[in-house]
Amino acid sequence: MKNTNAALTEAIYYILLALQEPMHGYGIMQKTSAMSKGRLVLSAGTLYGAISNLLEKGWITPCGETSETEGRRKMYKITDNGQEVLMAEFQRLEELVENGRLNIKK
C-alpha cells in the first residue's frame, strides 16, 4: 500500500465501506445513502467518477459475481489494498472523535 496521509473524501470512504460485499453501482448508491441516513446522496456522475478513480488506484476491482436479477450490471469489490486504506481512514476518524471527546468543553 502506498503510504498516504491524505484523508479520504466522505464519498470515497462510504463507497469503500459499501463494498465490503460485491455490489453494482446502483447498489452502492443505495447503500451509501442508507448508511449516511440520506445525508450523502451520490449522483451517477459522482459515483462513476469515483469508481474510475478507485479502479485506477487499485482500491477496488471489477468482479464477475452477478445474478439473474442484476443482469449485466458491473459488479465491484474492494481489494486488499483498498481495505488497508479504509482501515487507516477508520482509525484516523476514531482518533479525531476520541480527541473531540477528550477536549471539547460541554
N, C-alpha and C positions, 0 to 999 in steps of 0.2 A: 504494500500500500504506500502510495506517496504520502509523505507527512505534510499535512496542511493544517494551518491554524485558522483557516478561514471558516467562519460559521456558515452553516447551510441556510439557504432561504427556507422559509416556512413551507413553501410548496414542495421543494425538493425533499425536505425532511418527511413530510406526510406521504409523498409518493413512495419513498423508500420504506416507510413504515407500513404502508398498504401492501407492498409487495413481499411481505413475509409469507405470502402464499401466491402462486402464479395467478395472474389476473390480466384481463384485457383493458384497454384504455377507458372504456365507459365504466367498467367496474372500479377502476382506480378513481375516476371522478366521483362516483357514488360513495366509495369508502372514505375518501379524504373529507368529503362533505359531512358524512356521518360522524367520523372521529372528531372533527372540529366543531360539531354541533351546528353546522351550517355557516360558520364564520369564514371558512375557506371554500370558495366555490371556484373550481378550475374551469376556465373556458377550454374548448378543444384546442385552440391555437397555443395557449399557455401549456397545456398538458403535452401536446405532441412536440413542442419545442423543448420542453424539459426532458421528455423521453429521448429525443435525439441527443441531447447533451449527456444524459446518463449513460446511453449506449456508447457514446464516444469515450467517456471516462472509464468504461468497463465496470460501472457500478450496477448495471442491470444487463440482462441478455434476453433475447427472444427465446421462447421455449415452445415446444410442439404440443403442449398439453391443451387440447381443446375437446369440447363435447358437441353433440348434435345441436344443443340449444345455442351454442356460441358460434356455430357456423364457421366462417373463415376469418374471424377476428384474430388479430395478432395478440398472442399472449406474451407476457414478460415475467421474469423472475429476478430477484435480487441475487447478485453474485457474492462470493465470499468477501471480495474487496468492498463491495457496497455495504455489506453487513458490518464490516470493520468501521467504515466511515459513519454509518448510522449509530453504532455503539459509541464511537468517540463523541459524536454530537450529543447523544443522550447523556453521557457523563458530563459534558460541558454544561448542558442545560440543568442537570441536577446540581452542579456546583453553583450556578447562578441562583437557583431557588434557595439552596441552603444558605448562601451568603445573604440573600434577602431576608430570610427568616431570622438570621442572627443579628442583622444590622438595621433593619427598618424599625423605627420607633412607632409604636401604635398609640 
